[in-house]
Amino acid sequence: MDDDLSTSPRANPHDTPRANPHDAAPREEPDEARHEASREALLQALLDGLPAEAVLSDPQVTASYATDMASFCAAGTPAAVVLPRTVEQVQHVLRTATALRVPVVPQGARTGLSGAANASDGCIVLSLVKMDRILEISAVDRIAVVEPGVVNAVLSRAVAAQGLYYPPDPSSWEQCTIGGNIGTASGGLCCVKYGVTAEYVLGLDVVLADGRLLRTGRRTAKGVAGYDITRLFVGSEGSLGVVVGAVLGLRPAPPRQLALAAEFPSAAAACAAVCAVMEAGLTPSLLELMDRTTVRAVNALGKMGLPESTEALLLAAFDTPHAPDDLAAVAELCTAAGATAVVPAEDEAESELLLQARRMSLTALEALRPATMIDDVCVPRSRLAEMLDGTSEIARAHDLLIGVCAHAGDGNTHPVVCFDPADEDEARRARSSFDAIMALGLSLGGTITGEHGVGVLKKDWLARELGPVGLEVQRNVKRAFDPLGLLNPGKVF
Ligand SMILES: Cc1cc2nc3c(=O)[nH]c(=O)nc-3n(C[C@H](O)[C@H](O)[C@H](O)COP(=O)(O)OP(=O)(O)OC[C@H]3O[C@@H](n4cnc5c(N)ncnc54)[C@H](O)[C@@H]3O)c2cc1C
């Protein structure tokens, strides 16, 4: 496992076999020549159905598409990067890949945190970012029809202009794409009330590994015809097909949210407040936690003026017409759970500032040390305090800085292990603590990933969570869609 800790992109062990290092030198040149010839053949076949500007082959340029934001995960060197603009162009890429047996790695904005969009050696990186049109917004049907490269925030603003709301809001919403959100089944800050991406994907257009176009799901309010293949694609990390279109559910725009911040002397006290809020039947539109390390990191990065003496800061918000009353009820519950201060935002603008501080958390923690590994363990809310206390214990035992921010209302924690990969011992302790956090999550009845996906980073842990039968069924599903194993190989399993 320590193997994955390099900060520089490296060969993916699941890719095509490489020359044996013990082989004599003279064999290298013909191998390289053969490799170059097959790359040339691939480029020519791609160009037979694509405009020249859609195919990037300069190694310096293609190398820049090798990784997502989990830059320490293993990555290979792409043979080409393709930036299609139409469904037909995507179909051409997949037909070519199948004919030549070349792996394909679909990519959105590469903000993923698990290496799921990392290139494999000799692959075609298929970046969908230029397919970025919003094709339809219907207030009557409450749907948007989009191409996969639409940026989440662009869609959110476009539907808001028509009095509508697309809830899934990952903190990376200004960069990440709808295709990537579907690929990872991403969540965000508002999920405690509105749920995750899966709840909003009604139908999909998907190009299969052999180039055929599959249409799944519906644009109706209801529909149960056949198996729910749409849902199967959500969170499949580009391993079953390439999403080229999506029908997304929308809601009427709620009032803007009002927020409060509560300071606690311990993470456990903040978690007790979270449980009390849920038990009281309140439905906040946001219930987020930042530990002391996160608060300080955010202040250092964004000069946000958050209270640095707090052990845990809880942010709650409501987007109801009676938000002040709901916030007053939360304030009371926080005080009863031991909050040392509860500060309601003055207005919507101040509430938005608090949200910005929370959105900044991962970036701020990443700035603390040369490298970070971001865990994503989700536990039942009732076990959240044990999760946070256990994580502190793991940090102490491994002598490491681990900051935690959490979608507390969902029980979804992001312990961020901060380390220096140049220090071998620290890097080893970092990986060990990262694993210990996942083990703790599973022991509390949780999952190794609430929203970031498995990718390369957690595939060794998937089997532990699914068990042998679960794993076998999932592998059979993969084979049914991708019998040649060309779609995003080396990810998930
Ligand atoms: C600062 C920061 C904050 C973040 N906050 C959150 C958060 O709050 N919640 C959250 O869930 N995530 C969060 N993330 C993680 C990341 O932004 C999400 O996983 C996001 O959904 C990835 O979108 P992307 O467009 O960057 O996709 P990529 O990273 O490019 O790809 C992600 C996966 O989707 C696949 N994929 C992409 N496009 C397609 C397609 N068209 N068809 C098939 N497969 C495809 C890829 O193969 C890959 O497996 C955060 C990341 C950062 C850097």
The ligand as a Tripos MOL2 file, in Angstrom:
@<TRIPOS>MOLECULE
LIG
   53    58     1     0     0
SMALL
NO_CHARGES

@<TRIPOS>ATOM
      1 C1        -11.5630   21.5130   -3.0090 C.3       1 LIG1
      2 C2        -12.4090   20.3150   -3.3050 C.ar      1 LIG1
      3 C3        -13.6240   20.1600   -2.6530 C.ar      1 LIG1
      4 C4        -14.4270   19.0420   -2.9260 C.ar      1 LIG1
      5 N1        -15.6330   18.9260   -2.2900 N.ar      1 LIG1
      6 C5        -16.4300   17.8740   -2.5580 C.ar      1 LIG1
      7 C6        -17.7100   17.7470   -1.9150 C.ar      1 LIG1
      8 O1        -18.1290   18.5860   -1.1140 O.2       1 LIG1
      9 N2        -18.4520   16.6640   -2.2160 N.ar      1 LIG1
     10 C7        -18.0350   15.7210   -3.1160 C.ar      1 LIG1
     11 O2        -18.7610   14.7570   -3.3660 O.2       1 LIG1
     12 N3        -16.8390   15.8300   -3.7510 N.ar      1 LIG1
     13 C8        -16.0390   16.8720   -3.4970 C.ar      1 LIG1
     14 N4        -14.8280   16.9810   -4.1240 N.ar      1 LIG1
     15 C9        -14.3980   15.9270   -5.0620 C.3       1 LIG1
     16 C10       -14.7310   16.1860   -6.5600 C.3       1 LIG1
     17 O3        -14.8690   17.5600   -6.8130 O.3       1 LIG1
     18 C11       -16.0010   15.4390   -6.9660 C.3       1 LIG1
     19 O4        -15.7560   14.0460   -6.8990 O.3       1 LIG1
     20 C12       -16.5120   15.7870   -8.3830 C.3       1 LIG1
     21 O5        -17.7550   15.1530   -8.5860 O.3       1 LIG1
     22 C13       -15.5580   15.3900   -9.5010 C.3       1 LIG1
     23 O6        -15.9870   16.0210  -10.6990 O.3       1 LIG1
     24 P1        -14.9770   16.2470  -11.9160 P.3       1 LIG1
     25 O7        -15.7200   16.8960  -13.0260 O.co2     1 LIG1
     26 O8        -13.7760   16.9410  -11.4700 O.co2     1 LIG1
     27 O9        -14.6840   14.7310  -12.3130 O.3       1 LIG1
     28 P2        -13.2980   13.9600  -12.4880 P.3       1 LIG1
     29 O10       -12.4730   14.1020  -11.2590 O.co2     1 LIG1
     30 O11       -12.6730   14.3600  -13.7610 O.co2     1 LIG1
     31 O12       -13.8150   12.4560  -12.6230 O.3       1 LIG1
     32 C14       -14.4020   11.8150  -11.5220 C.3       1 LIG1
     33 C15       -14.8520   10.3950  -11.9420 C.3       1 LIG1
     34 O13       -15.9380   10.4950  -12.8490 O.3       1 LIG1
     35 C16       -15.6080    9.8440  -14.0850 C.3       1 LIG1
     36 N5        -16.2070   10.6600  -15.1480 N.ar      1 LIG1
     37 C17       -16.0390   11.9770  -15.4000 C.ar      1 LIG1
     38 N6        -16.7960   12.3540  -16.4300 N.ar      1 LIG1
     39 C18       -17.4590   11.2470  -16.8550 C.ar      1 LIG1
     40 C19       -18.3930   10.9760  -17.8920 C.ar      1 LIG1
     41 N7        -18.8450   11.9440  -18.6990 N.pl3     1 LIG1
     42 N8        -18.8430    9.7110  -18.0550 N.ar      1 LIG1
     43 C20       -18.4300    8.7150  -17.2350 C.ar      1 LIG1
     44 N9        -17.5560    8.9070  -16.2250 N.ar      1 LIG1
     45 C21       -17.0860   10.1670  -16.0390 C.ar      1 LIG1
     46 C22       -14.0950    9.7760  -14.1290 C.3       1 LIG1
     47 O14       -13.6500    8.6750  -14.9060 O.3       1 LIG1
     48 C23       -13.7770    9.5900  -12.6690 C.3       1 LIG1
     49 O15       -13.9320    8.2400  -12.3330 O.3       1 LIG1
     50 C24       -13.9930   18.0720   -3.8720 C.ar      1 LIG1
     51 C25       -12.7790   18.2580   -4.5400 C.ar      1 LIG1
     52 C26       -11.9940   19.3450   -4.2580 C.ar      1 LIG1
     53 C27       -10.7010   19.5040   -5.0080 C.3       1 LIG1
@<TRIPOS>BOND
     1     1     2 1
     2     2     3 ar
     3     2    52 ar
     4     3     4 ar
     5     4     5 ar
     6     4    50 ar
     7     5     6 ar
     8     6     7 ar
     9     6    13 1
    10     7     8 2
    11     7     9 ar
    12     9    10 ar
    13    10    11 2
    14    10    12 ar
    15    12    13 ar
    16    13    14 ar
    17    14    15 1
    18    14    50 ar
    19    15    16 1
    20    16    17 1
    21    16    18 1
    22    18    19 1
    23    18    20 1
    24    20    21 1
    25    20    22 1
    26    22    23 1
    27    23    24 1
    28    24    25 2
    29    24    26 1
    30    24    27 1
    31    27    28 1
    32    28    29 2
    33    28    30 1
    34    28    31 1
    35    31    32 1
    36    32    33 1
    37    33    34 1
    38    33    48 1
    39    34    35 1
    40    35    36 1
    41    35    46 1
    42    36    37 ar
    43    36    45 ar
    44    37    38 ar
    45    38    39 ar
    46    39    40 ar
    47    39    45 ar
    48    40    41 1
    49    40    42 ar
    50    42    43 ar
    51    43    44 ar
    52    44    45 ar
    53    46    47 1
    54    46    48 1
    55    48    49 1
    56    50    51 ar
    57    51    52 ar
    58    52    53 1
@<TRIPOS>SUBSTRUCTURE
     1 LIG1         1 GROUP 0 **** ****
